[in-house]
Amino acid sequence: MKKALLSTLALLLFSILTFAQTAPAGNITIKGSVVDSAKNEAMSYATVAVVDATTNQPVKSTFTKDDGSFILSGLAAKAYKVSLVNIGYNTKIIALDNPKEMNDLGKLQMSASSGQLKEVNVTAVKPLMKREVDRISYDVQADPESKVLSALDLMRRVPLLSVDANDNIKLQGNTNYKILVNGKPSAIIANSPGDVLKSMPASNILKIEVITTPPAKYDAEGLAGIINIITKKDMDQGYNGSINARYNTLWGPGLNLNMTVKQGKFGLAGYVGGNKRNNLTNNTTSLNDNFGVSRLTQEGERTNGGRQAYASTELTYEQDTLNLFTGTFEYYNGRNTSYIDQLTNLDVLAGTNNDNRYRALNDAYNQYRGISGGLNYQLGFKRNKEQLLTASYKYNFNGFNQFNDVSFVERVNYPNTQFPDYQQYNRSGSKEHTAQLDYVHPAKKLNIEAGAKAIFRNNFSDVHNDKLDPATGQYVTDPVQINDFNYQQNVYSLYNTYQYKLSDKWMFKGGLRLEHTTVNANAGIDQRYSNLIPSLSIQRSFKSSSVNFGYTDRIQRPGIWQLNPFVNSQNPNFIEVGNPDLRPVVSHGLELTYSNFKKGSINLGVNYRFANNTVENITTINPNTAVSVSTYQNVGASKRLGGDFNLNYPLTKKLNVNINSQLMRVWLKGYVNGVFYSTKGNQGHIFSGANYKFDNGYRLGLNIDYDSRYVMLQGRDNYWFGYGASASKELFKQKATISINTNTPFQKFRTIDNTVRLPNSYQYTVFNMYARQFNISFNYKFGKLSSDLKKNQRGINNDDVSSGGSRN
């Protein structure tokens, strides 16, 4: 099947190349040469693009030769703009209002404008990726398929990131990281990032930063690093916006509106959207096998549906050139419903009663809510506009309500007096207040940053379990299963960062962050600890490449999902519960990366991370009842050695390929209930895609994606294999785009399985997840803008707790 699929994709790609349309011939030629203005040296492989002056649509492009020269011919006689783009240089745009038959632009300097020619602003040509001293930036707007894909699908293209079969985003194969939106924690994606990002169009996003060596200004949380999603906020004089309507065969209809307005000193930018998820039914199978003692099997169906709504906005007031006020607001509301019909059989092999079974019916309802608001004041200084003092405050609330209504029918040896029907309630969440002060002091080659921060966070959970009284037919609260959990965590921190540019070739960035944490909980927990977190990044730049080295320590503080002692018995034989006694984890990481942007971009890197006392997901199985309990414990020690490879390369002027891959060797060990576990293995992922642009506004894309099984202390998780295609057409002078795309069109379901291996027992769970999906969307841009709006450069970014995950 896979060979046939690859052959089909190859044939389709060959057809695209064979029947690609070409531009009509013309008689205009443009030539010149590009040099470095400081060194007066020829610049090879700089991008030169000819853009239609009226529509801003690229017409032709090429790369400069080794001597810096270029020539573009066969152009129609009309006005153009010539765009010069190269990584590390300012983009240069030259207007040709009345081109001749032969236009010799002569020697063009990238960092200085020519006094003979007129420069204008245009954004038709952009490099896709940029390597900075401590991060990789992926320019989403420069990716032509950003108009076609969801935000989650686009994550597969970003270097160092992958997405598995359960829509979990991984950074270098690790789920312990932080996601920020515009440098701040987001109420929109705090609880369920996968659900939100797959309902949101990628066109909402400006760029994605992957920060594997976070500087000291960031909170120390996130073992693998930080993913910073920067959304579109081009607030200028006037207004503009875009509306996106789409329908997905799996995730249902969706609508998204982007809007920016600027009038005088006031500006407003934001987006609002949502989707309604179709009801989908899939089969599930589970097994708990206690060798020779008991064996429990479950088979059933689960129907899921839901909807999400989200909104984000930023209001700015620029009092004058030195005083700037901004306010932010975010909102998210997601509701998921499910109906589970499950048959359970328990064979007690060592006893006489080996026929035990029942059928469980569960109506479940989950609601995620998030609200956040913030205020920032930025003060500039007359002597240096880059010298800034910023004061910030932010309030953030994330809530989760869960309800399970479980009833049992077709009972055999499960009397209702011992196993009554029940209803389970859990209202949990987190409230936090944050105050922060940041100062930036630039010098000639040195940039100094310092700041202080205080976070006051309250995690809470109110749980009760009501059991059906067979005698009265009424539900009665079980006093043993009531839990009012409060977990107060305060984090106080100071940081100092120095960035020094030794020359055009060497850049150094280092700093220290001191964090002091206090924890109080009504479960009798009282903790005090301090951490000093160093970070160091070094970049050696060459003509069209760079080598980066990074070292940092990171902290993983447990989040509410891991701490909450709520006993989730949605499935009474596969119970999940949190652990309020968890301690934070400190990891140490080193990385070395080579990046080359001579033609396209190539990133090669190696990284090594190690940590002790890591938080691991632990499962135990009762040998008599075969009931399993999963929780979290500080029992692990891990080492990870990985290699990353990313390629974005133009095979021709119209055909571009992308590869994003990682291979990692993992070692895990630890004691669980006195039993020593040691496991090791390889894990990794690869995403490969190609897109072809026609001259008449059509674009086609193909992709293949594979994510391996990942190493866990007690077992292995599932793998992912997917493939897809997309097509789009620009309309109405590039103001509108209609697009279609499909994922795994030749496979209705994919099997998702997980295994847990214990000394005397074995657990296997599997369910069929819908794979085949088709999506159609329409995007329309409107409005007109001018005059840039100033925005604050510092703000609150609470990235200090583990994101955890929903256990449902």
DOZADREN-679698 format. One record per residue (C-alpha): residue number from 1; x, y, z. Coordinates in steps of 0.2 Angstrom, whole numbers, always signed. Layout:
N
(NUM,(X,Y,Z)) ...
! end
This chain:
808
(1,(+0,+0,+0)) (2,(+14,+12,+5)) (3,(+23,+8,-11)) (4,(+8,+11,-22)) (5,(+5,+28,-13)) (6,(+23,+34,-16)) (7,(+21,+29,-34)) (8,(+5,+39,-35)) (9,(+13,+54,-27)) (10,(+28,+53,-38)) (11,(+17,+52,-54)) (12,(+6,+67,-48)) (13,(+22,+77,-45)) (14,(+29,+72,-63)) (15,(+12,+78,-70)) (16,(+13,+95,-62)) (17,(+30,+97,-69)) (18,(+25,+92,-86)) (19,(+10,+102,-89)) (20,(+15,+117,-79)) (21,(+10,+133,-88)) (22,(+23,+146,-92)) (23,(+22,+165,-93)) (24,(+19,+173,-110)) (25,(+35,+179,-118)) (26,(+40,+197,-118)) (27,(+54,+208,-123)) (28,(+60,+216,-107)) (29,(+77,+211,-99)) (30,(+83,+216,-82)) (31,(+101,+213,-76)) (32,(+113,+219,-63)) (33,(+125,+213,-49)) (34,(+123,+213,-30)) (35,(+137,+217,-18)) (36,(+139,+218,+1)) (37,(+139,+237,+4)) (38,(+152,+236,+19)) (39,(+165,+224,+11)) (40,(+161,+228,-8)) (41,(+161,+209,-11)) (42,(+150,+200,-23)) (43,(+135,+191,-15)) (44,(+131,+174,-22)) (45,(+114,+166,-21)) (46,(+104,+181,-16)) (47,(+86,+180,-21)) (48,(+81,+193,-35)) (49,(+62,+193,-39)) (50,(+53,+204,-52)) (51,(+36,+209,-45)) (52,(+21,+216,-54)) (53,(+20,+235,-48)) (54,(+1,+235,-48)) (55,(-3,+218,-40)) (56,(+13,+215,-30)) (57,(+12,+197,-37)) (58,(+29,+189,-41)) (59,(+32,+187,-59)) (60,(+50,+179,-61)) (61,(+64,+176,-49)) (62,(+82,+170,-49)) (63,(+98,+168,-38)) (64,(+113,+179,-41)) (65,(+128,+169,-48)) (66,(+145,+167,-39)) (67,(+151,+184,-46)) (68,(+134,+192,-39)) (69,(+127,+195,-56)) (70,(+109,+191,-62)) (71,(+99,+193,-78)) (72,(+80,+191,-80)) (73,(+73,+191,-98)) (74,(+56,+188,-107)) (75,(+46,+200,-97)) (76,(+31,+209,-103)) (77,(+32,+228,-105)) (78,(+25,+236,-90)) (79,(+30,+243,-73)) (80,(+39,+232,-60)) (81,(+47,+231,-43)) (82,(+64,+222,-42)) (83,(+66,+214,-24)) (84,(+83,+209,-17)) (85,(+82,+197,-3)) (86,(+96,+188,+7)) (87,(+97,+182,+25)) (88,(+106,+194,+36)) (89,(+103,+209,+25)) (90,(+90,+222,+23)) (91,(+78,+219,+9)) (92,(+80,+231,-6)) (93,(+66,+236,-17)) (94,(+69,+245,-33)) (95,(+55,+253,-44)) (96,(+55,+252,-63)) (97,(+41,+263,-68)) (98,(+45,+264,-86)) (99,(+57,+250,-90)) (100,(+67,+249,-106)) (101,(+70,+235,-118)) (102,(+87,+232,-108)) (103,(+87,+238,-90)) (104,(+105,+237,-82)) (105,(+103,+241,-64)) (106,(+122,+241,-62)) (107,(+130,+237,-45)) (108,(+117,+236,-31)) (109,(+122,+237,-13)) (110,(+111,+227,-1)) (111,(+113,+237,+15)) (112,(+111,+255,+7)) (113,(+98,+262,-4)) (114,(+104,+269,-21)) (115,(+102,+287,-24)) (116,(+98,+285,-42)) (117,(+83,+273,-40)) (118,(+67,+274,-30)) (119,(+64,+262,-16)) (120,(+47,+256,-10)) (121,(+39,+244,+2)) (122,(+34,+227,-4)) (123,(+32,+210,+5)) (124,(+31,+199,-11)) (125,(+47,+189,-7)) (126,(+52,+183,+10)) (127,(+64,+170,+17)) (128,(+55,+156,+25)) (129,(+67,+153,+40)) (130,(+79,+163,+50)) (131,(+92,+157,+62)) (132,(+95,+168,+77)) (133,(+108,+166,+91)) (134,(+95,+157,+102)) (135,(+81,+152,+91)) (136,(+74,+147,+74)) (137,(+60,+158,+67)) (138,(+48,+151,+54)) (139,(+39,+164,+43)) (140,(+22,+157,+41)) (141,(+16,+171,+29)) (142,(+31,+166,+18)) (143,(+24,+149,+17)) (144,(+12,+148,+2)) (145,(+2,+134,+10)) (146,(-2,+145,+25)) (147,(-18,+149,+16)) (148,(-23,+131,+14)) (149,(-18,+123,+31)) (150,(-24,+123,+49)) (151,(-12,+130,+62)) (152,(-9,+112,+68)) (153,(-5,+105,+51)) (154,(+7,+119,+48)) (155,(+17,+114,+64)) (156,(+23,+99,+56)) (157,(+33,+110,+44)) (158,(+42,+120,+58)) (159,(+60,+114,+62)) (160,(+62,+104,+78)) (161,(+43,+101,+79)) (162,(+31,+86,+76)) (163,(+13,+82,+78)) (164,(+8,+64,+83)) (165,(-8,+54,+80)) (166,(-16,+61,+95)) (167,(-13,+79,+89)) (168,(+0,+81,+103)) (169,(+14,+94,+97)) (170,(+32,+88,+102)) (171,(+48,+99,+102)) (172,(+63,+88,+98)) (173,(+52,+73,+103)) (174,(+47,+80,+120)) (175,(+30,+86,+127)) (176,(+38,+95,+141)) (177,(+39,+113,+134)) (178,(+29,+129,+135)) (179,(+18,+137,+121)) (180,(+17,+155,+121)) (181,(+6,+167,+110)) (182,(+15,+183,+107)) (183,(+27,+180,+121)) (184,(+14,+177,+134)) (185,(+4,+163,+140)) (186,(-13,+161,+131)) (187,(-30,+157,+138)) (188,(-34,+151,+120)) (189,(-23,+136,+120)) (190,(-19,+133,+138)) (191,(-30,+118,+140)) (192,(-32,+110,+123)) (193,(-19,+117,+111)) (194,(-22,+103,+98)) (195,(-41,+106,+97)) (196,(-39,+125,+96)) (197,(-25,+125,+83)) (198,(-33,+112,+71)) (199,(-49,+123,+71)) (200,(-39,+139,+68)) (201,(-32,+144,+50)) (202,(-13,+145,+49)) (203,(-16,+162,+41)) (204,(-19,+169,+58)) (205,(-1,+167,+62)) (206,(+14,+178,+57)) (207,(+28,+167,+62)) (208,(+33,+153,+74)) (209,(+49,+154,+85)) (210,(+56,+138,+92)) (211,(+67,+143,+107)) (212,(+78,+128,+113)) (213,(+90,+139,+123)) (214,(+78,+152,+131)) (215,(+87,+167,+138)) (216,(+85,+172,+156)) (217,(+71,+184,+153)) (218,(+60,+169,+151)) (219,(+53,+159,+165)) (220,(+64,+143,+167)) (221,(+49,+131,+164)) (222,(+49,+119,+149)) (223,(+62,+105,+149)) (224,(+63,+105,+130)) (225,(+61,+124,+127)) (226,(+48,+136,+121)) (227,(+36,+137,+106)) (228,(+31,+156,+103)) (229,(+17,+158,+91)) (230,(+17,+176,+85)) (231,(+0,+181,+77)) (232,(-4,+194,+64)) (233,(-6,+212,+71)) (234,(-1,+224,+57)) (235,(-10,+239,+65)) (236,(-8,+254,+54)) (237,(-18,+270,+50)) (238,(-35,+264,+42)) (239,(-41,+246,+43)) (240,(-39,+229,+35)) (241,(-45,+212,+39)) (242,(-48,+195,+32)) (243,(-62,+182,+34)) (244,(-60,+163,+32)) (245,(-74,+151,+30)) (246,(-70,+132,+29)) (247,(-78,+115,+31)) (248,(-69,+99,+36)) (249,(-76,+82,+35)) (250,(-70,+77,+52)) (251,(-69,+94,+62)) (252,(-85,+102,+54)) (253,(-88,+120,+49)) (254,(-77,+134,+55)) (255,(-77,+153,+53)) (256,(-62,+165,+58)) (257,(-61,+184,+56)) (258,(-45,+195,+58)) (259,(-47,+213,+60)) (260,(-35,+228,+62)) (261,(-40,+246,+65)) (262,(-29,+261,+68)) (263,(-35,+279,+70)) (264,(-24,+292,+77)) (265,(-15,+287,+93)) (266,(-27,+272,+95)) (267,(-26,+255,+87)) (268,(-35,+239,+89)) (269,(-30,+222,+82)) (270,(-37,+204,+85)) (271,(-46,+189,+78)) (272,(-62,+179,+83)) (273,(-67,+162,+77)) (274,(-74,+145,+81)) (275,(-79,+128,+74)) (276,(-92,+115,+77)) (277,(-85,+97,+78)) (278,(-95,+83,+69)) (279,(-100,+68,+80)) (280,(-88,+54,+76)) (281,(-89,+36,+82)) (282,(-74,+24,+84)) (283,(-71,+7,+92)) (284,(-60,+4,+107)) (285,(-52,-11,+114)) (286,(-43,-13,+131)) (287,(-34,-27,+140)) (288,(-27,-29,+157)) (289,(-18,-46,+159)) (290,(-11,-52,+176)) (291,(-2,-67,+170)) (292,(-11,-83,+177)) (293,(-21,-73,+190)) (294,(-34,-62,+181)) (295,(-38,-55,+164)) (296,(-49,-40,+160)) (297,(-55,-36,+142)) (298,(-66,-21,+136)) (299,(-74,-18,+119)) (300,(-85,-4,+115)) (301,(-89,+12,+105)) (302,(-86,+30,+109)) (303,(-95,+45,+100)) (304,(-87,+62,+102)) (305,(-93,+79,+97)) (306,(-90,+97,+102)) (307,(-87,+115,+98)) (308,(-74,+129,+101)) (309,(-75,+148,+101)) (310,(-60,+159,+103)) (311,(-56,+177,+103)) (312,(-40,+188,+105)) (313,(-38,+207,+104)) (314,(-25,+220,+108)) (315,(-28,+239,+111)) (316,(-14,+251,+110)) (317,(-13,+270,+114)) (318,(+3,+279,+109)) (319,(+3,+295,+120)) (320,(+19,+301,+111)) (321,(+35,+294,+105)) (322,(+40,+289,+123)) (323,(+25,+283,+131)) (324,(+15,+268,+125)) (325,(+0,+259,+134)) (326,(-7,+242,+128)) (327,(-20,+231,+134)) (328,(-24,+213,+129)) (329,(-39,+201,+131)) (330,(-41,+183,+127)) (331,(-56,+171,+128)) (332,(-58,+153,+124)) (333,(-73,+141,+127)) (334,(-73,+123,+122)) (335,(-86,+110,+125)) (336,(-84,+91,+121)) (337,(-98,+78,+123)) (338,(-95,+59,+122)) (339,(-106,+44,+124)) (340,(-97,+28,+128)) (341,(-105,+10,+127)) (342,(-93,-3,+133)) (343,(-93,-21,+137)) (344,(-81,-28,+151)) (345,(-77,-46,+155)) (346,(-66,-51,+170)) (347,(-59,-68,+171)) (348,(-52,-73,+188)) (349,(-41,-87,+183)) (350,(-36,-92,+201)) (351,(-53,-93,+208)) (352,(-69,-102,+205)) (353,(-79,-87,+200)) (354,(-72,-83,+183)) (355,(-88,-76,+174)) (356,(-89,-58,+178)) (357,(-96,-45,+166)) (358,(-106,-29,+163)) (359,(-110,-16,+151)) (360,(-106,+2,+155)) (361,(-115,+17,+148)) (362,(-107,+34,+150)) (363,(-113,+51,+146)) (364,(-99,+63,+148)) (365,(-97,+82,+146)) (366,(-81,+92,+147)) (367,(-80,+111,+146)) (368,(-64,+121,+145)) (369,(-64,+139,+148)) (370,(-50,+152,+148)) (371,(-50,+171,+150)) (372,(-35,+182,+152)) (373,(-32,+201,+152)) (374,(-16,+212,+154)) (375,(-10,+230,+154)) (376,(+7,+236,+149)) (377,(+16,+253,+150)) (378,(+31,+256,+140)) (379,(+43,+271,+144)) (380,(+56,+276,+131)) (381,(+70,+288,+134)) (382,(+75,+303,+123)) (383,(+94,+299,+122)) (384,(+91,+281,+115)) (385,(+74,+275,+108)) (386,(+79,+257,+111)) (387,(+81,+260,+130)) (388,(+65,+254,+137)) (389,(+57,+252,+154)) (390,(+41,+241,+154)) (391,(+29,+238,+168)) (392,(+16,+224,+166)) (393,(+1,+216,+175)) (394,(-9,+201,+169)) (395,(-23,+190,+175)) (396,(-26,+173,+169)) (397,(-39,+160,+172)) (398,(-41,+143,+165)) (399,(-55,+131,+170)) (400,(-61,+114,+167)) (401,(-78,+106,+171)) (402,(-80,+87,+170)) (403,(-96,+77,+172)) (404,(-98,+58,+170)) (405,(-115,+49,+171)) (406,(-111,+30,+172)) (407,(-124,+17,+173)) (408,(-122,-2,+172)) (409,(-133,-15,+163)) (410,(-132,-33,+159)) (411,(-123,-37,+175)) (412,(-116,-54,+179)) (413,(-108,-55,+197)) (414,(-107,-36,+198)) (415,(-121,-33,+211)) (416,(-128,-15,+211)) (417,(-125,-14,+230)) (418,(-106,-16,+228)) (419,(-105,-8,+211)) (420,(-119,+5,+210)) (421,(-122,+18,+196)) (422,(-114,+34,+199)) (423,(-111,+52,+194)) (424,(-95,+61,+195)) (425,(-91,+79,+196)) (426,(-75,+89,+194)) (427,(-73,+108,+194)) (428,(-55,+113,+193)) (429,(-44,+126,+186)) (430,(-30,+139,+189)) (431,(-31,+158,+193)) (432,(-15,+168,+193)) (433,(-10,+186,+195)) (434,(+7,+192,+188)) (435,(+17,+208,+190)) (436,(+33,+211,+180)) (437,(+46,+225,+178)) (438,(+58,+224,+163)) (439,(+72,+236,+158)) (440,(+82,+236,+142)) (441,(+98,+246,+140)) (442,(+107,+245,+123)) (443,(+125,+251,+121)) (444,(+136,+251,+105)) (445,(+139,+232,+105)) (446,(+131,+227,+121)) (447,(+113,+225,+125)) (448,(+108,+223,+143)) (449,(+91,+216,+150)) (450,(+86,+215,+168)) (451,(+69,+212,+177)) (452,(+59,+206,+191)) (453,(+43,+196,+192)) (454,(+31,+189,+204)) (455,(+17,+176,+200)) (456,(+3,+171,+212)) (457,(-5,+156,+206)) (458,(-20,+146,+214)) (459,(-24,+129,+207)) (460,(-40,+122,+213)) (461,(-51,+106,+211)) (462,(-69,+103,+219)) (463,(-73,+85,+217)) (464,(-88,+74,+223)) (465,(-95,+57,+218)) (466,(-113,+53,+219)) (467,(-119,+35,+220)) (468,(-136,+28,+216)) (469,(-145,+21,+231)) (470,(-154,+5,+225)) (471,(-167,+6,+239)) (472,(-172,+24,+235)) (473,(-167,+26,+217)) (474,(-159,+43,+222)) (475,(-141,+48,+220)) (476,(-132,+51,+236)) (477,(-115,+60,+238)) (478,(-101,+47,+244)) (479,(-92,+56,+259)) (480,(-77,+46,+255)) (481,(-75,+53,+238)) (482,(-76,+71,+241)) (483,(-61,+82,+239)) (484,(-59,+101,+239)) (485,(-41,+103,+233)) (486,(-32,+120,+234)) (487,(-14,+122,+229)) (488,(-6,+139,+231)) (489,(+11,+142,+221)) (490,(+20,+158,+221)) (491,(+36,+161,+211)) (492,(+47,+176,+213)) (493,(+61,+179,+200)) (494,(+75,+191,+195)) (495,(+85,+190,+179)) (496,(+99,+198,+170)) (497,(+104,+195,+152)) (498,(+119,+202,+141)) (499,(+120,+201,+122)) (500,(+137,+206,+115)) (501,(+140,+208,+97)) (502,(+159,+206,+95)) (503,(+159,+208,+77)) (504,(+149,+204,+61)) (505,(+154,+186,+64)) (506,(+152,+183,+83)) (507,(+137,+185,+94)) (508,(+136,+180,+112)) (509,(+121,+180,+123)) (510,(+121,+174,+141)) (511,(+112,+177,+158)) (512,(+106,+171,+174)) (513,(+89,+169,+182)) (514,(+85,+166,+200)) (515,(+68,+159,+205)) (516,(+61,+156,+222)) (517,(+46,+146,+224)) (518,(+34,+143,+238)) (519,(+20,+130,+238)) (520,(+6,+128,+251)) (521,(-8,+115,+249)) (522,(-22,+109,+260)) (523,(-16,+91,+257)) (524,(-2,+96,+270)) (525,(+11,+101,+257)) (526,(+23,+115,+262)) (527,(+38,+117,+250)) (528,(+52,+131,+248)) (529,(+65,+130,+235)) (530,(+76,+141,+224)) (531,(+84,+138,+207)) (532,(+98,+148,+198)) (533,(+96,+145,+180)) (534,(+110,+149,+168)) (535,(+109,+151,+149)) (536,(+122,+154,+136)) (537,(+121,+155,+117)) (538,(+135,+158,+104)) (539,(+133,+162,+86)) (540,(+147,+162,+73)) (541,(+141,+169,+57)) (542,(+149,+166,+40)) (543,(+144,+173,+23)) (544,(+128,+163,+21)) (545,(+128,+152,+36)) (546,(+131,+151,+54)) (547,(+136,+139,+68)) (548,(+126,+140,+85)) (549,(+130,+133,+102)) (550,(+118,+134,+117)) (551,(+118,+128,+135)) (552,(+104,+130,+147)) (553,(+95,+123,+162)) (554,(+76,+121,+163)) (555,(+63,+118,+176)) (556,(+48,+107,+175)) (557,(+35,+112,+188)) (558,(+20,+100,+189)) (559,(+4,+108,+183)) (560,(-14,+106,+189)) (561,(-17,+90,+178)) (562,(-3,+81,+186)) (563,(-6,+88,+204)) (564,(-25,+86,+205)) (565,(-29,+71,+216)) (566,(-46,+69,+207)) (567,(-49,+51,+204)) (568,(-55,+51,+186)) (569,(-66,+35,+185)) (570,(-74,+39,+168)) (571,(-69,+21,+164)) (572,(-70,+12,+181)) (573,(-57,-1,+177)) (574,(-44,+11,+170)) (575,(-43,+25,+183)) (576,(-32,+41,+182)) (577,(-27,+51,+197)) (578,(-15,+66,+200)) (579,(-1,+67,+213)) (580,(+0,+83,+224)) (581,(+17,+77,+231)) (582,(+26,+80,+215)) (583,(+42,+90,+215)) (584,(+50,+100,+201)) (585,(+62,+93,+189)) (586,(+78,+102,+183)) (587,(+86,+97,+166)) (588,(+102,+101,+158)) (589,(+104,+104,+139)) (590,(+117,+107,+126)) (591,(+115,+109,+107)) (592,(+126,+113,+92)) (593,(+118,+118,+76)) (594,(+124,+122,+58)) (595,(+113,+133,+47)) (596,(+115,+137,+29)) (597,(+105,+149,+19)) (598,(+115,+151,+3)) (599,(+101,+143,-8)) (600,(+85,+139,+2)) (601,(+89,+134,+20)) (602,(+98,+119,+28)) (603,(+98,+116,+47)) (604,(+109,+102,+55)) (605,(+110,+100,+74)) (606,(+114,+89,+88)) (607,(+107,+90,+106)) (608,(+110,+81,+122)) (609,(+98,+83,+137)) (610,(+98,+74,+154)) (611,(+88,+75,+170)) (612,(+86,+66,+187)) (613,(+70,+64,+197)) (614,(+59,+66,+181)) (615,(+40,+65,+182)) (616,(+34,+49,+174)) (617,(+17,+42,+170)) (618,(+16,+27,+181)) (619,(+3,+12,+180)) (620,(-1,-1,+192)) (621,(-13,-16,+190)) (622,(-22,-24,+204)) (623,(-19,-43,+201)) (624,(-36,-48,+209)) (625,(-48,-36,+200)) (626,(-37,-31,+185)) (627,(-41,-13,+188)) (628,(-27,-1,+183)) (629,(-22,+15,+191)) (630,(-12,+28,+181)) (631,(-3,+43,+190)) (632,(+13,+53,+191)) (633,(+28,+51,+201)) (634,(+46,+58,+203)) (635,(+54,+41,+199)) (636,(+64,+43,+182)) (637,(+81,+48,+176)) (638,(+83,+52,+158)) (639,(+96,+55,+144)) (640,(+92,+60,+126)) (641,(+104,+62,+112)) (642,(+97,+68,+96)) (643,(+100,+74,+79)) (644,(+90,+86,+68)) (645,(+89,+89,+50)) (646,(+78,+102,+41)) (647,(+79,+107,+23)) (648,(+69,+120,+13)) (649,(+76,+120,-5)) (650,(+70,+127,-22)) (651,(+73,+114,-35)) (652,(+67,+126,-48)) (653,(+59,+143,-48)) (654,(+42,+136,-45)) (655,(+45,+119,-36)) (656,(+50,+119,-18)) (657,(+53,+105,-6)) (658,(+54,+104,+13)) (659,(+60,+91,+25)) (660,(+59,+92,+44)) (661,(+66,+77,+53)) (662,(+74,+71,+69)) (663,(+81,+55,+76)) (664,(+84,+52,+95)) (665,(+92,+39,+106)) (666,(+83,+39,+123)) (667,(+88,+31,+140)) (668,(+76,+30,+154)) (669,(+77,+22,+171)) (670,(+69,+22,+188)) (671,(+61,+13,+203)) (672,(+42,+11,+204)) (673,(+35,+3,+219)) (674,(+52,-5,+223)) (675,(+54,-12,+205)) (676,(+68,-6,+194)) (677,(+64,-1,+176)) (678,(+77,+2,+163)) (679,(+73,+5,+145)) (680,(+81,+13,+130)) (681,(+77,+15,+111)) (682,(+76,+25,+96)) (683,(+62,+37,+92)) (684,(+60,+51,+79)) (685,(+49,+59,+65)) (686,(+50,+65,+47)) (687,(+39,+77,+37)) (688,(+42,+79,+19)) (689,(+33,+91,+7)) (690,(+33,+99,-10)) (691,(+23,+113,-18)) (692,(+23,+119,-35)) (693,(+17,+137,-41)) (694,(+9,+140,-58)) (695,(+9,+157,-66)) (696,(-10,+159,-66)) (697,(-12,+159,-47)) (698,(-14,+140,-45)) (699,(-3,+131,-32)) (700,(-2,+112,-28)) (701,(+6,+103,-13)) (702,(+10,+86,-8)) (703,(+17,+79,+9)) (704,(+21,+63,+19)) (705,(+23,+63,+38)) (706,(+29,+49,+50)) (707,(+31,+50,+69)) (708,(+38,+34,+77)) (709,(+33,+26,+94)) (710,(+41,+35,+108)) (711,(+50,+27,+123)) (712,(+42,+27,+140)) (713,(+47,+20,+156)) (714,(+34,+6,+156)) (715,(+30,+4,+138)) (716,(+29,+12,+121)) (717,(+15,+24,+113)) (718,(+8,+24,+96)) (719,(+15,+29,+79)) (720,(+9,+40,+65)) (721,(+9,+39,+46)) (722,(+0,+51,+36)) (723,(+0,+59,+18)) (724,(-9,+73,+10)) (725,(-11,+85,-5)) (726,(-18,+103,-7)) (727,(-22,+115,-20)) (728,(-27,+133,-20)) (729,(-32,+147,-32)) (730,(-30,+166,-30)) (731,(-45,+176,-35)) (732,(-50,+195,-37)) (733,(-32,+201,-39)) (734,(-25,+191,-25)) (735,(-38,+197,-12)) (736,(-46,+180,-11)) (737,(-40,+162,-10)) (738,(-50,+146,-12)) (739,(-42,+130,-7)) (740,(-44,+112,-4)) (741,(-34,+99,+5)) (742,(-35,+81,+10)) (743,(-26,+70,+23)) (744,(-24,+51,+21)) (745,(-38,+50,+8)) (746,(-35,+32,+5)) (747,(-37,+26,+23)) (748,(-53,+28,+33)) (749,(-46,+24,+50)) (750,(-29,+23,+58)) (751,(-25,+11,+73)) (752,(-19,+20,+89)) (753,(-12,+8,+102)) (754,(-2,+9,+118)) (755,(+7,-4,+128)) (756,(+12,-5,+147)) (757,(+23,-19,+153)) (758,(+25,-23,+171)) (759,(+34,-38,+179)) (760,(+18,-48,+181)) (761,(+6,-40,+170)) (762,(+3,-32,+153)) (763,(-9,-18,+147)) (764,(-14,-15,+129)) (765,(-26,-2,+123)) (766,(-31,+2,+105)) (767,(-44,+12,+96)) (768,(-48,+17,+78)) (769,(-46,+35,+74)) (770,(-53,+43,+59)) (771,(-39,+46,+46)) (772,(-47,+52,+30)) (773,(-52,+70,+29)) (774,(-56,+83,+16)) (775,(-56,+102,+19)) (776,(-62,+116,+9)) (777,(-59,+135,+13)) (778,(-61,+152,+7)) (779,(-51,+167,+13)) (780,(-55,+185,+8)) (781,(-44,+200,+12)) (782,(-51,+218,+13)) (783,(-46,+236,+19)) (784,(-32,+247,+17)) (785,(-18,+252,+29)) (786,(-4,+265,+31)) (787,(+7,+272,+44)) (788,(+15,+259,+56)) (789,(+9,+258,+74)) (790,(+21,+257,+88)) (791,(+19,+242,+100)) (792,(+27,+237,+117)) (793,(+42,+226,+116)) (794,(+41,+218,+133)) (795,(+27,+210,+142)) (796,(+22,+195,+154)) (797,(+26,+177,+148)) (798,(+21,+165,+161)) (799,(+30,+149,+154)) (800,(+35,+142,+171)) (801,(+23,+127,+173)) (802,(+21,+111,+165)) (803,(+7,+111,+152)) (804,(+1,+94,+157)) (805,(-14,+87,+147)) (806,(-32,+82,+149)) (807,(-34,+65,+156)) (808,(-51,+60,+147)) 
! end
